[in-house]
């Protein structure tokens, strides 16, 4: 399985563009590059049911954010607040920087 370099980083604001959570947006909490997925706050909420450990105790239902494929999310530009693709500019000192394709502003 070929893994592409991800243009999305932790703490970026992203919007879901396809799937059952289409239209939701949130902050990226975790990146899973080996699986090509991201975990977004408040999106793809899943539940894990836990058995009681001792007799007389109640079981639990733990809620957590499941991962979604990185191709199903799009970065929301912090400058223009629009969903945008990401380009990469190489600066004078050979530093790479991400930029918004709509407003041409540097994100990093």
C-alpha positions in Angstrom: 0.0 0.0 0.0 1.5 3.3 -1.1 1.2 6.1 1.5 1.0 9.7 0.1 2.6 12.6 2.0 -0.2 14.3 3.9 -0.8 18.0 3.6 -2.9 18.2 6.7 -1.4 18.6 10.1 -2.5 18.3 13.8 -4.6 21.3 14.9 -5.7 22.3 11.4 -9.3 23.1 10.9 -10.9 20.7 8.3 -14.3 20.2 6.7 -15.7 16.8 5.8 -16.6 16.8 2.1 -18.0 13.3 1.6 -19.5 10.4 3.6 -22.0 10.2 6.4 -20.5 13.2 8.2 -20.5 15.5 5.1 -20.8 19.2 6.1 -19.3 18.8 9.5 -16.0 20.5 10.4 -13.6 20.3 13.3 -10.0 20.3 14.5 -7.6 17.5 13.6 -6.7 15.6 16.8 -4.5 12.8 15.4 -2.9 11.8 12.1 -2.5 8.1 11.1 -0.2 8.2 8.1 0.3 4.5 7.8 -3.5 4.0 7.3 -3.9 7.3 5.4 -6.5 8.5 7.9 -7.1 11.4 10.3 -9.1 11.8 13.5 -11.2 14.9 13.6 -12.8 16.3 16.8 -16.6 15.8 16.8 -16.7 13.8 13.5 -17.3 10.0 13.1 -18.4 9.4 16.7 -18.2 5.8 17.7 -19.0 3.8 20.9 -17.1 1.0 22.6 -19.1 -1.1 25.0 -17.2 -2.3 28.1 -18.2 -5.2 30.3 -18.4 -4.7 34.1 -15.1 -5.7 35.7 -16.5 -6.7 39.1 -19.8 -8.2 40.0 -22.4 -5.6 41.0 -20.7 -3.0 38.8 -22.4 -1.6 35.7 -21.0 -1.8 32.2 -19.9 1.4 30.3 -20.4 2.9 26.9 -17.3 4.9 26.0 -17.6 7.5 23.2 -14.6 8.4 20.9 -13.8 9.9 17.6 -13.1 7.3 14.9 -10.6 7.9 12.0 -11.7 9.0 8.6 -9.9 8.8 5.3 -7.8 11.9 4.6 -9.3 12.2 1.1 -12.7 12.8 2.7 -11.5 16.0 4.4 -10.5 19.4 3.0 -8.5 22.1 4.8 -10.3 25.3 5.9 -8.0 28.3 5.3 -7.5 30.2 8.5 -7.2 33.5 6.6 -10.2 33.4 4.2 -12.3 30.7 6.0 -13.0 28.8 2.8 -12.4 25.1 2.0 -9.3 25.1 -0.2 -6.7 22.8 -1.7 -3.1 23.2 -0.5 -0.1 24.1 -2.4 3.6 24.1 -1.4 6.0 27.0 -1.9 9.7 26.8 -1.4 11.1 30.0 0.2 14.4 31.7 -0.2 16.0 29.7 2.6 14.8 26.3 1.1 12.0 26.1 3.6 8.7 24.5 2.4 5.5 26.3 3.3 1.9 25.4 2.7 -0.4 28.0 1.0 -4.1 28.3 0.3 -4.9 28.0 -3.4 -7.8 30.4 -3.2 -6.3 33.4 -1.4 -2.6 32.6 -2.0 -1.8 33.2 1.7 0.8 31.1 3.5 -0.8 28.9 6.1 2.3 27.8 8.2 
